[in-house]
Amino acid sequence: MAASEAPWYLGWDFSTQQLKVIAIDEQLRVIYEDNIHFDKDLPEFGTHCGVHVHSDKLTVTSPVLMWVKALDMILEKMKSSGFKFSHVRAFSGAGQQHGSVYWKEGASQILKNLSPDLPLHQLLKACFSVSDSPVWMDSSTTTQCLSLEKAVGGAQNLANITGSRACERFTGNQIAKIYSQNPEVYVQTERISLVSSFAASLFLSAYAPIDYCDGSGMNLLQIHDKIWSTACLNACAPGLEEKLGPVVPSSSVLGSVSPYYIQRYGFSPDCKVVTFTGDNPASLAGMKLEEGDIAISLGTSDTLFLWIKEPAPALEGHIFCNPVDSRAYMALLCFKNGSLIRERIRDDCASGSWDEFSKALKCTVVGNNGNLGFYFDVIEITPEAVGIHRFNRDNNKVPDFPKEVEIRALIEGQFMAKRIHAEKLGYKIMPRTRILATGGASYNKEILQVLSDVFSAPVYTIDTANSACLGCAYRAIHGLVAETSVSLVDVVKLAPEPRLVVTPTTGADQLYQPLLKRYAELEQKILYSPVSSHL
Ligand SMILES: O=C(CO)[C@@H](O)[C@H](O)CF
């Protein structure tokens, strides 16, 4: 390799609010990190939290040239800081899932002939047929979702094919909307990328393929055969496969970084570009998730990442091809009622104090004497339900619980729901199962104790601030040896290990088995009739 010293690896993350980069050395130590915050550092694009919410409150986009200019800026920052690009042996990256970029006819020729004397945003300013890219926060395509589900025989059939029922943010439905509302724009488009493959294209100075994993977030890819679904493509827009190009394994080496970066920044001609993927899949790699593990992000909404061998696609949650093992899958489950309801119950029942909240969990018994609760201040998507519903040990609805019982009912209910819906997607708790908890509530040991008891598994915490970037740097190393069938975990043995926080209370599993059954039965009673919700 041409790099003059010990090799470095980069991970990029084109996320919703910022562009982040992290550099690690061969010992996986972080040696550089930087970011460009779209709102703050690129005010000329006028975004709020990285996006534009349109007047219909449903359409949400981001300017594609903002992403391009952010890359110019971060590379200039790195160059000014004396970062030695020549040390970089390989890099990979991630993008917010589902977002899409529309390259105008002729853009590939411009990409191939970039002058190293000019910044990318000047060179590429005429390359996009859609200047405001739809992103994952968009929910304006319900019509297209219903049409796609109808075309393939219903929501469950679509989930069986692509891993998810039709979702407004998923790319196929966004493409269908552009085709139906602006057919001339669609015709002028020679290539459609995801944010991840768009970013890889910038570095290759040629169109990069979509990877299996991020491609699973489009409602267009057959997740078992890992080929585009002709029925789904045809239901969205004509000639779509040609515009999407091929799909590739997420660990593929796509080629070397283009001459533009060698001449303008000093990258080595041998620096390899490893397939870019979605941000959540990259985080799974960054947390070093293995088969049987669960990652739970306890934030505004609670999100579960699961490593699954044999998925059972359902009408809720999402199954994606696995980003680090193409024989496996990952599932993503999102629960909208996360920290906000925990804070509301804390305020109502623990005088706004987390210490009081924790004391209530300590002074109430595992299983809460059979009291169960469902706490959905906002419409929940997993499952489709809303409102507060309390049941005593005899399954009778009750109007309220004592404060400490209410607190435990909330936390036990939130975690029982997570276990029930994870197992519905095909997840199986194994003897080696670990729960990796992140997010605000993961700092509360008593909350984690309930999580451990409900799942009957040890709970670890791990810093995920840069998990997507780190995951991409790890995947860059893995991509260089992927053909040797070395696993990612083997490649990143030296990476920081998660910290064990709690283990299950003895006997908890026997207590929760009947409760989980009751909870699942009662949940069916509180569902509301689904009104074309595809979030
Ligand atoms: O839509 C999502 C996953 O399905 C979000 O988590 C985006 O990936 C965030 F960028």
The ligand as a Tripos MOL2 file, in Angstrom:
@<TRIPOS>MOLECULE
LIG
   10     9     1     0     0
SMALL
NO_CHARGES

@<TRIPOS>ATOM
      1 O1        -36.3300    5.7740    9.2170 O.2       1 LIG1
      2 C1        -35.4870    5.3520    9.9520 C.2       1 LIG1
      3 C2        -35.2730    3.8840   10.1270 C.3       1 LIG1
      4 O2        -36.2740    3.1490    9.4260 O.3       1 LIG1
      5 C3        -34.6110    6.3190   10.6670 C.3       1 LIG1
      6 O3        -33.9890    5.7080   11.7860 O.3       1 LIG1
      7 C4        -33.5560    6.8720    9.7340 C.3       1 LIG1
      8 O4        -32.6640    5.8380    9.3490 O.3       1 LIG1
      9 C5        -32.8000    7.9790   10.4590 C.3       1 LIG1
     10 F1        -31.9040    8.5450    9.6360 F         1 LIG1
@<TRIPOS>BOND
     1     1     2 2
     2     2     3 1
     3     2     5 1
     4     3     4 1
     5     5     6 1
     6     5     7 1
     7     7     8 1
     8     7     9 1
     9     9    10 1
@<TRIPOS>SUBSTRUCTURE
     1 LIG1         1 GROUP 0 **** ****
